[in-house]
């Protein structure tokens, strides 16, 4: 990976300008506000249109395709640094249904795309690789970060253009998430299915414009260390940078010894967990502010989104237009089925709020799910994010295993084995969750002397 420092600064400066343009458009133009598009998506689309893959008006360098592979280590390193201790029994009790629904949605999206590819797409376009179907889950649920990771694995194994296709999938996913989510919310609010809002047009100013008034800003305790020693922001940035640097050093060592290009995002997550544990043992963890680490990961995500969209090779995307379109249609259909028909079987309370969060996640990452949830539940009364926090502690290892192992299984020719194993896993989770839910309901009815079958 050969990146010029001058190119890095120049490219980042252009992206910074485009991000500010995105913020300004969201703040002042009504139809942009109604789309609820994040500034990073607006900036990315502008970079794609004006950059070297579009009109070539912006002198972005050829390095833009390499930046996402670096930024992804910051994202996964930040996630690992913020992981905490938890009791498994407590997590299951508070978020068992959320975990089950999320796991089925995640595994189903990844394996469903592969199933569609093996069963239909390859019969029409025989040259499509088995891993093509994996781009659906990587782009929709994983977002631009996971798209960069999965696409990178495929490209390192000879599939040129895989990252561009994965980034295209992720970009379409975010657009579907926001535009489709807003439409679903409007329809369900009109039908009275929302528990907390009755008028979509009466949303708060900060949700519409993206600008938070002074009286509604959340204060962050950034100064966990004295600025006389080290700047607090730099202190937190150093932690993430150490994890990211170690992941690249480990990747180089593994490639030297085993001739295997281990994915840096997976190494960053593992190393981050180790560093996190060491910080706790050394009594340093109390000085790490989770919200600041989250902000570093969020900033990395925003930059990755812009560079990821800007680096989409439209020629490659056009070459796979028809099969990619079918794959995206399947992803939208799958996400809607989960929201409309599957979620009521898992959520007895606040089903709409929790299912719209699931729609946002399944089509366009957790961040989009949170954005849609804030529209229908602005005061967090449904406790959806509380449950998701517990569920994600159990979901993260599963997601990491899916992201890391799925490309390797498909590259080895185990497509149908992969699909069968994933479908079986989903069926087991569904049956176990259904039985446990029924047992819980029976116990509640017995306690109130109600008859239970």
Backbone torsions as a table, in degrees:
resi	resn	phi	psi	omega
1	UNK	NA	109.4	-175.7
2	UNK	-113.5	104.7	-176.7
3	UNK	-122.4	126.0	178.3
4	UNK	-77.3	136.9	178.8
5	UNK	-63.0	-38.4	178.5
6	UNK	-62.8	-43.9	178.0
7	UNK	-63.1	-40.2	-179.8
8	UNK	-60.7	-47.3	-179.7
9	UNK	-66.4	-43.9	-179.2
10	UNK	-63.1	-48.0	179.9
11	UNK	-61.7	-42.0	-179.8
12	UNK	-64.6	-36.7	179.4
13	UNK	-65.5	-43.5	177.9
14	UNK	-62.7	-41.4	178.9
15	UNK	-65.2	-38.4	178.1
16	UNK	-60.1	-42.8	178.3
17	UNK	-62.6	-44.7	-179.4
18	UNK	-65.4	-35.8	176.9
19	UNK	-63.4	-42.2	177.2
20	UNK	-64.3	-36.7	175.5
21	UNK	-62.5	-42.1	178.1
22	UNK	-61.9	-43.4	177.7
23	UNK	-61.4	-44.1	-178.9
24	UNK	-65.0	-42.5	179.4
25	UNK	-63.2	-42.5	179.1
26	UNK	-65.0	-35.2	-175.0
27	UNK	-76.9	-28.1	-168.3
28	UNK	-120.5	-15.5	-176.5
29	UNK	-107.5	121.0	-171.4
30	UNK	-61.7	-45.1	-176.2
31	UNK	-68.5	-27.1	174.3
32	UNK	-69.8	-38.3	177.4
33	UNK	-62.1	-39.8	-178.7
34	UNK	-68.0	-23.7	177.2
35	UNK	-79.8	-20.3	-179.8
36	UNK	57.9	33.4	179.6
37	UNK	-79.4	133.7	175.5
38	UNK	-66.4	154.0	179.9
39	UNK	-59.4	-32.9	-178.7
40	UNK	-65.7	-36.2	177.8
41	UNK	-69.6	-43.4	178.0
42	UNK	-59.9	-46.4	179.8
43	UNK	-63.2	-41.2	179.6
44	UNK	-63.3	-43.0	178.8
45	UNK	-65.2	-38.2	176.5
46	UNK	-65.5	-39.9	178.8
47	UNK	-65.6	-36.9	177.7
48	UNK	-67.2	-41.5	-179.1
49	UNK	-69.3	-43.3	-173.0
50	UNK	-95.1	-12.8	-174.9
51	UNK	-85.8	-167.3	-175.0
52	UNK	-65.5	-21.6	177.7
53	UNK	-90.4	1.7	178.4
54	UNK	-126.0	-112.7	-177.0
55	UNK	-84.4	-9.4	179.3
56	UNK	61.7	33.5	176.5
57	UNK	-84.5	-28.0	177.7
58	UNK	-98.6	128.1	-177.8
59	UNK	-81.0	55.8	175.8
60	UNK	-72.1	143.7	-176.3
61	UNK	-80.4	171.7	177.4
62	UNK	-73.6	-6.2	-179.4
63	UNK	-75.0	-12.7	-173.6
64	UNK	-59.7	-26.3	179.0
65	UNK	-74.3	-16.8	-178.1
66	UNK	-93.3	-22.8	-176.5
67	UNK	-61.1	-40.6	179.8
68	UNK	-57.1	-34.9	178.8
69	UNK	-65.1	-25.3	176.7
70	UNK	-84.7	-46.2	-176.4
71	UNK	-63.5	-29.9	-178.9
72	UNK	-62.2	-29.2	178.9
73	UNK	-69.2	-34.4	176.2
74	UNK	-64.7	-38.9	-177.6
75	UNK	-66.7	-51.3	-177.5
76	UNK	-72.4	-31.1	174.9
77	UNK	-64.6	-39.7	178.2
78	UNK	-64.7	-41.6	178.2
79	UNK	-59.0	-44.5	-178.1
80	UNK	-67.9	-39.1	-179.6
81	UNK	-65.1	-25.0	-178.1
82	UNK	-94.6	-1.6	179.0
83	UNK	-70.2	144.0	-178.4
84	UNK	-126.9	174.8	177.8
85	UNK	-74.6	148.5	177.7
86	UNK	-153.7	158.4	175.0
87	UNK	-94.1	125.2	-176.8
88	UNK	-59.0	-41.7	-178.4
89	UNK	-63.6	-38.3	179.3
90	UNK	-67.3	-42.1	180.0
91	UNK	-63.1	-42.7	180.0
92	UNK	-64.2	-42.2	-177.8
93	UNK	-65.2	-41.5	-174.3
94	UNK	-86.6	-26.8	-171.7
95	UNK	-139.3	26.1	-179.2
96	UNK	-61.5	-45.1	180.0
97	UNK	-67.4	-40.6	177.9
98	UNK	-61.5	-42.7	179.5
99	UNK	-65.1	-44.0	-178.2
100	UNK	-61.9	-46.6	179.8
101	UNK	-63.5	-43.7	-179.7
102	UNK	-64.6	-43.2	-178.4
103	UNK	-64.1	-43.1	178.7
104	UNK	-63.8	-42.4	178.9
105	UNK	-63.6	-44.7	-177.9
106	UNK	-67.2	-52.5	-179.0
107	UNK	-64.1	-39.5	179.8
108	UNK	-63.6	-38.6	-180.0
109	UNK	-67.1	-46.8	-179.8
110	UNK	-63.1	-50.4	-175.2
111	UNK	-75.4	-30.6	178.9
112	UNK	-63.2	-39.4	177.3
113	UNK	-64.2	-40.0	178.2
114	UNK	-67.3	-41.4	178.8
115	UNK	-59.6	-45.7	178.4
116	UNK	-61.7	-39.6	-179.9
117	UNK	-64.7	-47.7	-177.8
118	UNK	-68.5	-37.6	-173.1
119	UNK	-83.2	-37.0	-171.9
120	UNK	-122.5	-54.6	-170.3
121	UNK	-61.9	-41.9	-178.9
122	UNK	-69.7	-20.9	176.7
123	UNK	-74.6	-29.0	178.7
124	UNK	-89.2	-42.1	-180.0
125	UNK	-122.6	86.5	-172.9
126	UNK	-60.4	-22.6	-176.6
127	UNK	-80.9	-7.1	-179.6
128	UNK	-69.4	128.3	179.5
129	UNK	-73.6	159.8	179.6
130	UNK	-57.5	-35.6	-176.4
131	UNK	-70.4	-8.3	179.8
132	UNK	-56.3	-41.4	-178.9
133	UNK	-65.5	-23.1	-179.5
134	UNK	-71.0	-20.8	-179.7
135	UNK	-64.9	-22.8	178.4
136	UNK	-65.2	-55.4	179.9
137	UNK	-65.7	-40.0	-179.6
138	UNK	-61.9	-39.6	-178.8
139	UNK	-81.2	-45.3	-176.2
140	UNK	-73.4	-65.9	-176.6
141	UNK	-73.8	-42.7	-175.6
142	UNK	-76.3	-34.0	-177.5
143	UNK	81.8	-170.2	-174.4
144	UNK	-64.2	-31.5	179.3
145	UNK	-65.4	-52.0	178.8
146	UNK	-66.9	-34.9	177.2
147	UNK	-59.4	-41.6	177.6
148	UNK	-64.3	-38.7	-178.7
149	UNK	-68.5	-51.7	-178.0
150	UNK	-67.1	-43.3	177.7
151	UNK	-61.0	-37.9	177.8
152	UNK	-62.9	-39.6	178.4
153	UNK	-62.5	-45.7	-179.8
154	UNK	-65.7	-40.3	-179.7
155	UNK	-66.1	-37.1	179.0
156	UNK	-68.8	-13.8	177.4
157	UNK	-108.9	21.5	169.3
158	UNK	101.1	0.0	-179.5
159	UNK	-95.3	91.0	-179.9
160	UNK	-66.8	136.4	179.2
161	UNK	89.7	-1.3	-177.9
162	UNK	-62.8	-38.8	-179.3
163	UNK	-66.5	-40.3	177.4
164	UNK	-60.7	-43.1	178.7
165	UNK	-65.7	-40.5	179.1
166	UNK	-65.0	-40.3	177.7
167	UNK	-66.1	-37.5	176.2
168	UNK	-61.8	-44.8	177.7
169	UNK	-58.8	-44.2	-179.1
170	UNK	-65.6	-39.5	179.5
171	UNK	-66.5	-45.1	176.7
172	UNK	-61.5	-39.9	180.0
173	UNK	-59.4	-44.5	179.7
174	UNK	-64.3	-42.7	178.9
175	UNK	-63.3	-43.0	177.5
176	UNK	-63.8	-41.2	-178.0
177	UNK	-59.1	-52.3	-176.2
178	UNK	-73.0	-53.1	-176.3
179	UNK	-65.0	-46.3	178.0
180	UNK	-66.8	-39.1	-179.6
181	UNK	-64.2	-42.9	178.1
182	UNK	-62.8	-41.0	177.9
183	UNK	-63.6	-44.5	179.2
184	UNK	-62.1	-41.6	179.7
185	UNK	-63.1	-46.5	-179.8
186	UNK	-58.0	-45.1	-178.2
187	UNK	-64.8	-42.6	-177.0
188	UNK	-76.1	-30.6	175.0
189	UNK	-65.8	-41.3	177.3
190	UNK	-60.8	-33.3	-178.5
191	UNK	-87.6	1.8	177.2
192	UNK	75.8	23.6	-177.7
193	UNK	-90.9	-6.5	178.1
194	UNK	-88.1	139.9	-176.4
195	UNK	-88.3	-19.6	-169.2
196	UNK	-125.2	-14.8	176.7
197	UNK	-129.5	146.6	179.4
198	UNK	-120.7	-12.4	-178.9
199	UNK	-138.0	109.5	-176.3
200	UNK	-62.3	-32.2	-175.6
201	UNK	-79.2	-4.0	-179.4
202	UNK	-99.2	26.0	-179.6
203	UNK	-67.6	156.5	-177.3
204	UNK	-66.3	159.8	-177.2
205	UNK	-60.9	-41.9	-176.0
206	UNK	-66.8	-31.1	178.0
207	UNK	-71.9	-33.7	-177.7
208	UNK	-81.0	-46.3	-174.1
209	UNK	-92.7	-23.2	-175.9
210	UNK	85.2	0.0	179.6
211	UNK	-105.4	125.3	-175.7
212	UNK	-95.7	120.8	177.3
213	UNK	-61.6	156.9	-175.7
214	UNK	-56.2	-42.3	-175.5
215	UNK	-70.7	-12.9	-179.3
216	UNK	-109.0	5.8	-178.6
217	UNK	-77.1	142.3	178.5
218	UNK	-89.2	125.2	-179.8
219	UNK	-81.2	133.4	-179.1
220	UNK	-111.5	130.6	177.4
221	UNK	-80.6	79.1	-175.9
222	UNK	-72.5	-38.1	-171.0
223	UNK	-81.4	73.1	174.3
224	UNK	-83.3	-13.8	173.2
225	UNK	-131.1	156.1	-178.0
226	UNK	-74.8	137.6	177.6
227	UNK	-69.2	-11.1	174.7
228	UNK	-69.2	-24.2	-179.9
229	UNK	-95.9	-54.2	179.5
230	UNK	-157.4	145.2	177.7
231	UNK	-60.1	130.7	-175.9
232	UNK	-57.0	-39.9	179.2
233	UNK	-66.3	-41.0	177.4
234	UNK	-63.5	-38.1	179.1
235	UNK	-57.4	-45.7	179.3
236	UNK	-70.6	-38.2	178.2
237	UNK	-63.5	-35.0	178.6
238	UNK	-60.7	-40.3	-179.3
239	UNK	-60.8	-46.1	-179.8
240	UNK	-68.7	-38.7	-179.2
241	UNK	-65.5	-38.3	177.9
242	UNK	-61.3	-45.8	179.8
243	UNK	-61.8	-44.2	-179.2
244	UNK	-65.2	-44.1	178.8
245	UNK	-61.6	-43.5	178.9
246	UNK	-61.8	-35.2	-179.6
247	UNK	-65.2	-39.2	178.0
248	UNK	-70.8	-38.2	177.6
249	UNK	-64.6	-41.6	178.8
250	UNK	-66.3	-39.0	178.6
251	UNK	-60.9	-42.4	179.8
252	UNK	-64.0	-40.8	-179.8
253	UNK	-66.5	-42.7	179.9
254	UNK	-64.6	-40.1	179.8
255	UNK	-67.2	-35.0	179.7
256	UNK	-67.8	-40.9	-175.5
257	UNK	-84.5	-46.0	-172.4
258	UNK	-107.8	-4.6	-177.4
259	UNK	55.9	42.6	-179.8
260	UNK	-130.4	121.1	-179.5
261	UNK	-79.5	81.5	-179.4
262	UNK	-59.8	135.5	-179.0
263	UNK	-64.9	128.0	-176.3
264	UNK	-65.9	-30.5	-178.8
265	UNK	-65.8	-37.5	178.0
266	UNK	-69.0	-41.0	177.4
267	UNK	-63.8	-39.1	179.2
268	UNK	-62.7	-39.2	179.3
269	UNK	-66.5	-44.7	-179.8
270	UNK	-65.4	-47.3	180.0
271	UNK	-64.0	-38.0	177.8
272	UNK	-61.1	-38.8	177.2
273	UNK	-65.0	-40.5	179.2
274	UNK	-65.3	-46.5	179.0
275	UNK	-62.4	-40.1	178.1
276	UNK	-59.3	-43.9	178.4
277	UNK	-64.3	-41.7	178.7
278	UNK	-64.3	-38.8	178.8
279	UNK	-63.3	-37.0	177.9
280	UNK	-67.5	-44.0	-179.1
281	UNK	-67.5	-32.1	-179.9
282	UNK	-86.9	5.8	178.7
283	UNK	63.8	27.5	178.9
284	UNK	-95.8	-22.3	-174.5
285	UNK	-54.3	-37.4	178.7
286	UNK	-60.6	-17.9	-178.8
287	UNK	-95.2	3.8	176.4
288	UNK	-100.3	116.7	-179.2
289	UNK	-87.2	115.4	-177.4
290	UNK	-57.6	-38.0	-177.8
291	UNK	-66.8	-32.9	178.4
292	UNK	-70.9	-42.8	176.3
293	UNK	-61.0	-41.0	176.8
294	UNK	-61.0	-39.5	179.7
295	UNK	-65.2	-38.1	177.3
296	UNK	-64.0	-44.2	176.3
297	UNK	-64.5	-38.4	178.4
298	UNK	-66.3	-41.1	177.6
299	UNK	-63.2	-40.3	177.7
300	UNK	-63.2	-38.7	179.2
301	UNK	-64.4	-44.6	179.5
302	UNK	-60.2	-44.4	178.8
303	UNK	-65.5	-40.0	179.2
304	UNK	-62.9	-40.6	179.8
305	UNK	-60.1	-46.4	-178.8
306	UNK	-62.7	-51.3	-179.0
307	UNK	-65.7	-36.1	-179.7
308	UNK	-63.0	-45.7	179.2
309	UNK	-68.2	-42.2	-179.0
310	UNK	-61.2	-29.5	-175.6
311	UNK	-90.2	2.7	178.9
312	UNK	-62.2	126.0	177.1
313	UNK	-86.0	104.1	-174.8
314	UNK	-63.6	-28.2	178.8
315	UNK	-66.5	-42.2	178.2
316	UNK	-66.7	-44.4	179.0
317	UNK	-60.5	-39.8	178.7
318	UNK	-66.6	-34.2	179.4
319	UNK	-63.6	-34.5	-178.7
320	UNK	-105.2	21.6	-170.7
321	UNK	-56.4	-52.3	-174.3
322	UNK	-63.8	-53.4	179.0
323	UNK	-64.3	-33.5	178.8
324	UNK	-66.8	-39.3	178.5
325	UNK	-62.9	-43.6	178.0
326	UNK	-62.8	-39.8	178.8
327	UNK	-63.1	-42.6	179.8
328	UNK	-66.2	-40.1	178.1
329	UNK	-61.1	-42.3	177.5
330	UNK	-61.5	-41.6	180.0
331	UNK	-62.4	-40.7	177.6
332	UNK	-65.4	-44.9	178.9
333	UNK	-60.7	-45.2	-179.7
334	UNK	-61.0	-45.0	-178.7
335	UNK	-64.3	-38.1	179.6
336	UNK	-70.1	-38.3	176.6
337	UNK	-62.0	-41.6	177.4
338	UNK	-60.5	-43.6	-178.3
339	UNK	-69.9	-46.0	-171.0
340	UNK	-79.4	-42.4	-169.2
341	UNK	-113.9	-30.5	-175.5
342	UNK	-89.9	-40.0	-176.0
343	UNK	-58.2	-37.9	178.9
344	UNK	-61.5	-21.5	178.8
345	UNK	-79.5	-12.3	-178.7
346	UNK	-110.5	-29.6	-172.7
347	UNK	-115.7	113.3	177.8
348	UNK	-82.7	-31.2	-179.8
349	UNK	-119.1	145.5	176.2
350	UNK	51.1	44.6	-176.0
351	UNK	-61.7	-42.9	-176.7
352	UNK	-64.6	-44.8	-178.2
353	UNK	-62.6	-43.5	-178.5
354	UNK	-71.7	-34.8	-178.5
355	UNK	-75.4	-32.2	177.5
356	UNK	-70.8	-32.0	172.4
357	UNK	-62.9	-42.6	178.1
358	UNK	-63.2	-40.1	176.8
359	UNK	-58.3	-47.6	-179.4
360	UNK	-60.3	-40.1	-179.3
361	UNK	-71.1	-47.5	-174.7
362	UNK	-65.5	-27.8	-178.6
363	UNK	-101.3	-24.9	-172.5
364	UNK	-153.7	35.5	176.0
365	UNK	80.6	165.7	-178.8
366	UNK	-60.5	-38.1	-178.5
367	UNK	-58.8	-40.3	178.2
368	UNK	-69.0	-36.2	176.0
369	UNK	-61.4	-42.3	178.6
370	UNK	-65.5	-41.5	179.5
371	UNK	-59.8	-44.6	179.1
372	UNK	-69.4	-37.2	179.3
373	UNK	-63.1	-38.1	-179.8
374	UNK	-65.2	-25.8	177.3
375	UNK	-70.3	-45.1	-175.1
376	UNK	-90.4	-16.8	-179.1
377	UNK	-141.0	68.7	-172.2
378	UNK	-63.9	-23.8	-178.7
379	UNK	-102.7	9.4	178.6
380	UNK	57.2	39.0	-178.6
381	UNK	-75.9	-22.5	-179.4
382	UNK	-78.5	-11.8	-179.2
383	UNK	61.1	25.0	-179.0
384	UNK	-61.8	-45.4	-178.2
385	UNK	-69.9	-30.6	175.1
386	UNK	-61.6	-46.5	178.5
387	UNK	-64.9	-41.4	-179.4
388	UNK	-63.7	-35.8	178.3
389	UNK	-59.0	-45.7	177.0
390	UNK	-67.0	-41.9	-177.4
391	UNK	-65.2	-38.3	-174.3
392	UNK	-68.5	-26.0	176.1
393	UNK	-59.9	-35.9	177.8
394	UNK	-87.1	-24.3	-177.9
395	UNK	-79.3	-35.6	-174.4
396	UNK	-55.3	-48.7	178.3
397	UNK	-61.0	-38.3	178.5
398	UNK	-65.1	-42.9	179.8
399	UNK	-64.2	-42.1	178.7
400	UNK	-62.2	-40.3	179.4
401	UNK	-65.1	-41.6	179.4
402	UNK	-63.9	-46.4	-177.8
403	UNK	-64.4	-40.2	-175.4
404	UNK	-78.8	-44.9	-171.4
405	UNK	-86.0	-31.1	-175.3
406	UNK	-57.0	-49.9	179.2
407	UNK	-59.9	-38.0	-178.2
408	UNK	-66.6	-39.7	178.5
409	UNK	-64.9	-43.2	-178.4
410	UNK	-70.7	-35.3	177.1
411	UNK	-65.7	-26.6	179.8
412	UNK	-86.8	0.8	176.8
413	UNK	89.8	14.0	-177.8
414	UNK	-96.3	42.4	-174.9
415	UNK	-59.7	-53.9	-177.3
416	UNK	-68.6	-34.2	175.7
417	UNK	-62.9	-40.4	178.8
418	UNK	-63.0	-48.0	-179.4
419	UNK	-61.8	-46.5	-179.7
420	UNK	-61.1	-43.9	179.6
421	UNK	-63.8	-40.3	179.8
422	UNK	-67.5	-44.4	179.8
423	UNK	-62.7	-40.6	178.6
424	UNK	-64.0	-41.0	178.5
425	UNK	-61.5	-45.1	178.3
426	UNK	-60.9	-41.8	-179.6
427	UNK	-64.2	-41.9	179.8
428	UNK	-64.1	-45.2	179.6
429	UNK	-60.8	-42.7	-179.0
430	UNK	-63.2	-47.0	-177.8
431	UNK	-64.8	-47.1	-178.5
432	UNK	-62.1	-44.2	-179.9
433	UNK	-63.9	-41.0	179.8
434	UNK	-63.3	-44.0	179.7
435	UNK	-64.1	-44.5	179.9
436	UNK	-65.2	-39.3	177.6
437	UNK	-63.6	-42.1	179.4
438	UNK	-64.6	-40.9	179.3
439	UNK	-64.2	-41.3	178.9
440	UNK	-63.3	-42.8	179.2
441	UNK	-64.9	-38.2	178.3
442	UNK	-64.0	-43.0	179.4
443	UNK	-62.3	-39.7	178.8
444	UNK	-64.6	-40.7	-178.9
445	UNK	-70.5	-36.3	177.4
446	UNK	-63.9	-38.4	179.4
447	UNK	-64.9	-28.6	179.0
448	UNK	-101.0	14.6	178.0
449	UNK	63.2	28.4	175.4
450	UNK	-91.3	150.5	179.5
451	UNK	-72.5	137.4	178.9
452	UNK	-132.3	127.5	178.2
453	UNK	-66.3	NA	NA
